[in-house]
């Protein structure tokens, strides 16, 4: 069973790593500092390049997040998705 559980975690990690974040609504009402940073980054990238979204790995590298901050970032992404501000698309 241990090998199967590890495989599931590895697959889940891979799929989340390949995910693309797309901005649905440009609002930061009742958002925290990190959530505002994410929404502003998505808004700027969409306005500059016209791309519909940014891969999560690129955002993590550009924001230079590791360890505990990385977990907080992923929690903020999930909260924004739950509030229908962004959408996460798995590839």
MIDODO-567402 format. One record per residue (C-alpha): residue number from 1; x, y, z. Coordinates in steps of 0.1 Angstrom, whole numbers. Layout:
<nodes>
    nr       x       y       z
   NUM       X       Y       Z
...
</nodes>
This chain:
<nodes>
    nr       x       y       z
     1       0       0       0
     2      29      24       8
     3      40      24     -29
     4       5      31     -42
     5       1      60     -18
     6      34      75     -28
     7      25      72     -65
     8      -8      90     -59
     9       9     118     -41
    10      35     120     -69
    11       9     122     -96
    12     -11     148     -77
    13      20     169     -73
    14      28     166    -110
    15      -6     176    -121
    16      -7     206     -98
    17      27     216    -110
    18      15     216    -146
    19     -16     236    -137
    20     -22     270    -153
    21     -39     298    -133
    22     -63     320    -153
    23     -78     353    -140
    24    -116     353    -141
    25    -124     385    -122
    26    -100     414    -114
    27    -111     421     -78
    28     -92     421     -46
    29    -120     429     -22
    30    -115     411      11
    31     -82     396       0
    32     -50     392      19
    33     -16     406       9
    34      -5     374      -9
    35     -38     370     -27
    36     -36     406     -39
    37      -1     399     -51
    38     -13     369     -71
    39     -42     388     -87
    40     -21     418     -95
    41       6     396    -111
    42     -21     378    -132
    43     -36     411    -143
    44      -3     426    -153
    45       8     395    -173
    46     -26     394    -190
    47     -25     431    -199
    48      11     429    -212
    49      13     397    -232
    50     -23     389    -237
    51     -18     354    -224
    52     -48     339    -207
    53     -29     324    -178
    54       4     316    -160
    55      17     282    -149
    56      19     278    -112
    57      56     268    -113
    58      65     301    -131
    59      47     321    -105
    60      65     302     -77
    61      99     309     -93
    62      92     346    -101
    63      79     353     -66
    64     109     333     -51
    65      88     313     -27
    66     101     282      -8
    67      91     262      23
    68      63     276      44
    69      57     305      20
    70      52     281      -8
    71      24     263      12
    72       8     297      20
    73       9     306     -17
    74      -8     273     -27
    75     -34     279       0
    76     -40     314     -13
    77     -44     300     -48
    78     -71     276     -35
    79     -89     304     -17
    80     -90     325     -48
    81    -104     296     -68
    82    -130     290     -42
    83    -141     326     -44
    84    -143     324     -83
    85    -116     350     -88
    86     -92     327    -106
    87     -96     293    -123
    88     -70     265    -121
    89     -67     245    -154
    90     -48     212    -152
    91     -29     201    -183
</nodes>
